[in-house]
Amino acid sequence: MENRTEFVREVTLRICSSLKIDESLERTYLYLKEFFPLEELYLSIIDHSLGAIRRVAFVTTTDNAVYEEITPLTEEILAAILEADLRDPFIATTDYDDPFLRSIAPLFKLEGHSELIGPLWIDGERVGGLLLRVSGEGRYALEHLERLTWILRPFAIALANALAHEAVIRYRDILIDDKQFLHRELHAQSGEEIIGSNSGLRNVMEMVSQVAPLNNTVLLLGETGTGKELVANLIHFSSPRKDGPFIKVNCGAIPEHLIDSELFGHERGAFTGAVAQNRGRFERAEGGTIFLDEIGELPLSAQVRLLRVLQNREVERVGGSRPIPVNIRVIAATHRSLDRMVTEGRFREDLLFRLNGFPIIIPPVRQRKEDVPALIRHFVAQQSSEFGMGFPPSIAPGALNRLMEYNWPGNVRELENLVVREMIRHRGGPLTFDSVLTDARNAEPAGTQAATHQYPLKLDDAMAAHISHVLKLSKGKIHGPGGAAELLDMNPNTLRWRINKLGIIHRR
């Protein structure tokens, strides 16, 4: 036939002309049409993570490519392909003597078409496959088979280079994604001040200083709004991991059907819509700390996976089959009673044992009222800066003392919100905090209400009195942060039923 050396050289120059495999394959296709009956040209690989044949590049002159980007394989066919040692090209037909070729023949969709298939190998390793396709049966002959044999190596080199380039691009995108992810969502201010470190939070600070240099799992316990996230920040930035990522996850804010994928990641094709591989939050925290806020909201299925992470320091992506080691520190936090949740079957006891190695209890504001003046001044100065005020406004005489009489059911978060509202309403002069002071004057101090009743009370009467008192503290709010259900650690629906049963009148 024509000069073999020139033919191989021209094909090699075209297929290896660019790392953009689609462009180089199109150039090669135009040249190959002079030597083969040809309408479609495919480069494909076996993607083990998908259990499928994945199309890397193709060229076609027909309206639609016959092979999709992903062609799923049964376990039997995948196992047969992986075990087969096909090295020579062959003409695909529906009638094979070889049991293996007969088993994979349905993949070729040969009715009314002809196909020429060449396995691609480099240094004893299977790289992928080259497929030529044309309309009409019996279009390929032995001379075409011989020509294809000459050019399998340059195609194998080009495919290997394209896959390596694809991997580099993927890792580059991972790094860019990490940078954006950390900058947008996860960056924490290491120098943020903790008010009360020398007074109401002195014991907490001592425990933080003890555990921060170590690698122990830490469990932060405290009511909503007490500053658990701030303490987690302090632990991370006081630890040897301070230069690593600090990944924050609110377990209650992620839908249950997405929690496994978000935390542990997923492989491409693991479920409908999983068009790309995704690393979970645990992998993103490599070399640093992951903070699992509201750990009590974690579904039981995710609790099992978390237990494995804590025990073996490895994760397994959804749809994956291999464990991935992770070097991370875990800090968890909750406002719930995990012991009660274990009793109710809503939290795994073995997971609680793993988390509870070093618990830190953060007291509510009502138990450290000596910190209230410092907290108020801190937030006033902070908001003054954000609002562009030259100097923070003064606080009316006696206001701080009266603020200390309030029980702060919403803790620091409620206190900060109060300052924000007061600053927005501020029109000059000292800050009076009239809105909360009115409530504080009208609210009965803790224990006063119970003391006004004559004992013994019936159980329902005592329960009604206590729920009424908590409803006053929450201003009639039942559900959500700072609501009566949260303060009583009850299900909101259960609380509403009990309110109706006891005939308690309330309104927001």
Secondary structure as UniProt FT lines:
FT   HELIX           4..15
FT   HELIX           21..32
FT   TURN            33..35
FT   STRAND          40..47
FT   TURN            48..51
FT   STRAND          52..60
FT   STRAND          70..72
FT   HELIX           75..83
FT   STRAND          90..92
FT   HELIX           99..104
FT   HELIX           105..108
FT   TURN            111..112
FT   STRAND          113..122
FT   TURN            123..124
FT   STRAND          125..135
FT   TURN            137..138
FT   HELIX           142..150
FT   HELIX           152..181
FT   HELIX           182..186
FT   TURN            190..191
FT   TURN            195..201
FT   HELIX           202..211
FT   TURN            212..213
FT   STRAND          218..221
FT   TURN            224..225
FT   HELIX           228..237
FT   TURN            240..243
FT   STRAND          246..250
FT   TURN            251..252
FT   HELIX           256..258
FT   HELIX           259..264
FT   TURN            268..269
FT   TURN            272..273
FT   HELIX           281..284
FT   TURN            285..287
FT   STRAND          289..293
FT   HELIX           295..297
FT   HELIX           300..312
FT   STRAND          314..315
FT   STRAND          324..325
FT   STRAND          329..334
FT   HELIX           338..343
FT   TURN            344..345
FT   HELIX           349..355
FT   TURN            356..357
FT   STRAND          359..361
FT   HELIX           365..367
FT   HELIX           369..371
FT   HELIX           372..386
FT   TURN            387..388
FT   TURN            397..398
FT   HELIX           399..405
FT   TURN            409..410
FT   HELIX           411..425
FT   HELIX           434..442
FT   TURN            446..447
FT   HELIX           448..451
FT   HELIX           459..473
FT   TURN            474..476
FT   TURN            481..482
FT   HELIX           484..488
FT   HELIX           492..502
//
